[in-house]
Every structure is written in C-alpha cells, then in structure tokens.
Amino acid sequence: MRKLEDLQILIANAVERLEYPAYPAELYEPISYILSLGGKRMRPALLLMACDLFGGDVESALPPALAIEVFHNFTLMHDDIMDNAPIRRGKVTVHEKWNQNVAILSGDVMLIEGYKLMMQVRNDILRQVLDIFNDTAVGVCEGQQLDMTFETSENISIPEYINMIRLKTAVVLGGALKIGALIGNAEQQDADLLSTFGENLGIAFQLQDDILDVYGNPLVFGKQVGGDIISNKKTYLLIKALELVKGSQADDLSQFLASKNFNNAEKVTAVTQIYNNVNVRSYAETEMQVYADKAFEALEKINLPENNKQYLRDFADGLLVREY
C-alpha cells in the first residue's frame, strides 16, 4: 500500500501537468490559477487509495482522480461567488481577481473538463463510473442549496442538518472511494461498502469540525475559533442548543442570533457558555461517534486483507482524532 502522503504528492504533480488552451486567456487562466492554489488534494487521493487497496493500477486511476480534483475546485470557484468570499487559501478568489462572469464561465468549463478526465476510465466501468459522478455532482449542488436555505430558515432539525452535510461534504468522499474501488476491480458489494464507509466518515468529520469551531485550539485547528457562532451558521451545536435551551437562556440565545451589532468575543463567550450549560458538546460528540461507528461497521464487511483494513482504520483515526 502506498502512503496517503505519497498519493497526495502524485496528485499535486499531476495537477501541475494539466494544460489548458492559451486562448481565450480569460476563460482558461482562472482554471490554472485556482488549481495552483494547492490544498490537501484529499478527495482525489482517496480515489487512488481505494484503487490501491484492491490491487489496481494507481497510474491508470490518475485521470478520474484529477476529475474529482477539478470538479471540487469548480465547486469552490462557484461557492466563493455565492459567499462573496475575497480570499481562498490565502490568495485572491477568482471572481475578485477577474470578475463574477469570468468565474462563472470558467467554472462551467471546469465541470466539462472534469467529465473529460472521468471518461478516461475503462469502457467496462465507464457507464457506472459516470452514474456515480453524476449522483455525486448533483448531491453537492443539493447540499449547497440546502446550506444556503438554512441560513434564513428556522426550526431546522438535526436529521435535516445531517442530510445537508452528507450531500455537501460526505458524498464526494464516498463517490471518490467507490470509483477508485471499481477501477481497482473490486466486487460491487465491496465498492458499495467502501462508499458507505466514506460517507459516514465524512459526516463524522464535519460534525467534528462543528465541535472544533467552538472548542478547538486555533493554533492546532487553523481557523478562527467561534467563527460559526459569529456568523450564526446553522451547525449541529446551534441546532441542538435551540432544541435544549429554555427560559432566560432561550431568550439570550435568540437575542444573540437576532442582534446585528455585537462584540465578537463577547458573543462567542456568551453563546459558548449557553452551549456548556445544556451540555451540547457531549451531544455532538455522541452524534459524531454514531457515524464513525457506522463507517467502521461498513469497513468490517469489506472483503479485503486485514492489513488493508487496518490502513483504512488508521486513515479514519487520523481524520477523527484531532486535538482540541
């Protein structure tokens, strides 16, 4: 088995070798630009990992892995427009560097380029792989729309939130693993189980992200602690707290959510205290463990050598054991 870090390097090098036409420059330069911003290349590396797990040829899996990476960056380019984000990975976003119309059109081309890369899989699995890719792409769009809808919605339930993060985040992990498994000649049942493993792991990872946003060490987490609280983002912690709070605490939380003028530090401290009072962190950690357990249950059923299963266990542990 190749190390995950080696697979990520393989992807990074392959991304650098991607070439696009020089004309029209305004269409293709933004694609090269956003792909050059780096990132962990985790999603395409998972596709290569799955192929390797089943003894497949990792080199032959590079084009579909690149398809996942190009698709992912296409979603980021359009997400940045919707979020009006000025910065992506420490650099100016495409719509700020060029303009919104350029970013929309370049993103459209990226989606098409992703399909061109995905179509380089073997003919015997092409139809199935494209079906998985289609379902993944639609799921991400559905998840993004739900996330935007939740911003202005009240009374979002926990199951609705879990479904949103499944679509927005987890289906890409499951889809990448399933495609990689099929390229590696896995049996259909094993490919399905690996997809289930990836989806549930993705949900657990996002729930952990929600927890870390409030309780993480910013030096370790790499993000501003309390950012979700400041922006009133509908996370598991906020939705659960709204279920649990009563009386004056409910009034205080509602007031913080409605207020337009507030001190960021004071709001984070006060809302975190409300979370602590209703023990919302414990609920979130329990929910995260539910989905981690589902991932490991699927893993145990996969027909793989024990060493390969241990590789996946170690990978999952590495994702889910992050310092607070």
Sequence and secondary structure as in RCSB ss.txt:
>XXXX:A:sequence
MRKLEDLQILIANAVERLEYPAYPAELYEPISYILSLGGKRMRPALLLMACDLFGGDVESALPPALAIEVFHNFT
LMHDDIMDNAPIRRGKVTVHEKWNQNVAILSGDVMLIEGYKLMMQVRNDILRQVLDIFNDTAVGVCEGQQLDMTF
ETSENISIPEYINMIRLKTAVVLGGALKIGALIGNAEQQDADLLSTFGENLGIAFQLQDDILDVYGNPLVFGKQV
GGDIISNKKTYLLIKALELVKGSQADDLSQFLASKNFNNAEKVTAVTQIYNNVNVRSYAETEMQVYADKAFEALE
KINLPENNKQYLRDFADGLLVREY
>XXXX:A:secstr
   HHHHHHHHHHHHHH    SSSHHHHHHHHHHHTT    HHHHHHHHHHHHTT  TGGGHHHHHHHHHHHHHH
HHHHHHHHT SEETTEE HHHHS HHHHHHHHHHHHHHHHHHHTTS HHHHHHHHHHHHHHHHHHHHHHHHHHHH
HT S   HHHHHHHHIIIIIHHHHHHHHHHHHHTT  HHHHHHHHHHHHHHHHHHHHHHHHHHHHS HHHH S T
THHHHTT   HHHHHHHHH  HHHHHHHHHHHH SS  HHHHHHHHHHHHHHTTHHHHHHHHHHHHHHHHHHHHH
HS   HHHHHHHHHHHHHHH    
